[in-house]
Amino acid sequence: MPAIARRAGLSDDGFRRAFRRAVGETPAAFRRRCRLEAVGRLLVRQELTLSQIADATGFSDAFHLSKVWKQTTGSSPRGTTRN
């Protein structure tokens, strides 16, 4: 984030405030939402393991991905796609 703020000619805090005003959420929340949307697209395909999906979307491991997914959606990542 600091590099982006510098490119925009803003302080870190100034960038976060401007981003929130423009997008409606903090940069961190935006990044997390985008990562989880990518996880959802990969889960639907059911071609990768959770570890592979975690690696592809920037989560530290499958456990961390599962924890964040469940906190956000209320269900486990694999349980979300299986009928």
N, C-alpha and C positions, 0 to 999 in steps of 0.2 A: 504494500500500500504506500509506503513512503516514496518509492520511485514514481508512482503514478501521481501522487500529490505534487512532487517536485515538477514533473512534466506539465502539470496544470497550473503551476505557479502558486500553489496553495500550501499552507501548513497541513500537517496530518489531520488535525482537528477541523480545519477549514474544509478540507476535502471531504471528510466524513459528513459534515453538516450539509455541504452542497450536494453530495451524492444522495443523502436522505431526502432532501427537499425535492430533488429531481426524480428520484426513483420510488420514494415512499418507504424505503427500508435501508438499513445500514449496509455498508459494503460487505461486512461479514455475513449478515443475514442473506443478502443477495447471492453471495458465493455459495453458501450452504444450500440454499434453495436450488440453485442451478446444478450443484453436484447431486442432490437428491433426485432431481428430474432426470439426470443422466443415469443414475442408478435404476430408476423406475423403467427407463427404456431398455436397459440391459437385462433387467429381471424378466421382462415380458418375453424376451427372446429365448430365455432359459438355455443359453449355449455356454455360459461361463459359470464357474464356481463363484461363491461369495468372495473368496480371497482374490480371485482375478478381477471381479467387479470393484472391490475395494481398491486394489492397486490401480486400476484404470481411471478411477474417479477421485483419487487423492486422499482416500482414507488410510489410516495407518495399518489396519488389518480388518479381517472379516468381523471380529468381535466389535470393534469400534463402529463399523458400518451398521451392523445389526442394532447396536444400542441407539445410535442416532436415528435410524429409520424407525425403530419402535417408539422412541420419544416423540417423533414427529407424526407418525401415522397411527400409532396404537396397535400395530400388528407386526409380526416378524416379516422380514423381507421375502422369504420363500413362501410363507403362508399367504402373502398378498397375491401371488400369481397363480396359485394352484386352486383348482375348483374341486 
